[in-house]
């Protein structure tokens, strides 16, 4: 019979070129660990439309030479320090949208190492690279000051096993 095919055309302006991130490497992490922690962080990201926009992403922050992932949905707060190498002095914050974090988690599962670079131009770009793969994301640093409510505690605790068993 009579078949009809409708073709949709798009202009090249609808698909801008991927911006080039002009920056030196900021951090380097083992992707399996990064993927695992990112997967956990995504669980406490606020859903789109449910909360304030700044809660709808995962914060990647560097402080004192350590890299951490932070997320919250007002009820849960997740913060995990990632083993890796941070190459920049000082502090940087970058909030990536929850959808991007989910995609990055899947990609990191298939890689050995992720190299993270922050753009110095002020455009809010961050690059995640591994081999020939590169994901460039535009984000921001808007995130609540979670340190006001985050308890300062010791991450490791040594106890005498025999005394604990005896107390039970």
VENJOCOR-V432333 format. One record per backbone hydrogen bond with DSSP energy under -0.5 kcal/mol. CO is the residue of the C=O (numbers start at 1). NH is the residue of the N-H. E is the energy in kcal/mol with one decimal. If there is no record, write none. Layout:
CO;NH;E, CO;NH;E
//
This chain:
1;3;-0.8, 5;7;-0.5, 7;9;-0.5, 11;14;-1.5, 12;15;-1.2, 19;21;-0.5, 20;22;-0.8, 21;23;-1.1, 22;120;-1.2, 24;118;-0.6, 26;87;-3.0, 26;88;-0.9, 27;116;-3.1, 28;85;-2.9, 29;114;-2.8, 30;34;-2.3, 31;35;-3.1, 32;36;-2.0, 33;37;-2.5, 34;38;-2.6, 35;39;-2.3, 36;40;-1.5, 37;41;-2.4, 38;42;-2.2, 39;43;-0.7, 40;43;-0.6, 41;44;-1.3, 42;45;-1.5, 47;50;-1.8, 47;51;-0.7, 52;55;-2.0, 53;56;-1.8, 55;46;-2.4, 56;98;-2.4, 58;96;-2.6, 59;61;-0.6, 59;70;-2.3, 60;94;-1.4, 61;68;-2.8, 62;92;-0.9, 63;66;-1.3, 66;63;-2.0, 67;82;-3.4, 68;61;-2.6, 69;80;-2.2, 70;59;-3.3, 71;78;-3.2, 72;46;-0.9, 76;73;-1.4, 76;74;-0.5, 78;71;-2.3, 80;69;-2.4, 82;67;-0.7, 83;30;-0.7, 84;86;-0.5, 85;28;-2.5, 85;87;-0.6, 92;62;-2.2, 94;60;-3.2, 94;96;-0.6, 95;140;-1.5, 96;58;-2.4, 97;101;-2.2, 98;102;-2.0, 99;103;-2.0, 100;104;-2.9, 101;105;-2.1, 102;106;-1.7, 103;107;-2.2, 104;108;-2.8, 105;109;-1.2, 107;110;-1.5, 108;111;-1.3, 112;31;-1.3, 114;29;-2.5, 114;116;-0.5, 115;129;-2.9, 116;26;-3.0, 116;27;-2.1, 117;127;-3.0, 124;139;-3.0, 125;119;-2.6, 126;137;-2.6, 127;117;-2.4, 127;129;-0.5, 128;135;-2.6, 129;115;-3.2, 130;133;-2.1, 133;130;-2.2, 134;136;-0.5, 135;128;-2.6, 137;126;-2.2, 137;139;-0.6, 140;95;-4.4, 141;143;-0.6, 144;146;-2.1, 145;148;-1.4, 146;149;-1.4, 146;150;-2.0, 151;153;-0.8, 159;161;-0.8, 160;164;-2.0, 161;165;-2.5, 162;166;-2.4, 163;167;-1.7, 164;168;-0.9, 165;168;-0.6
//
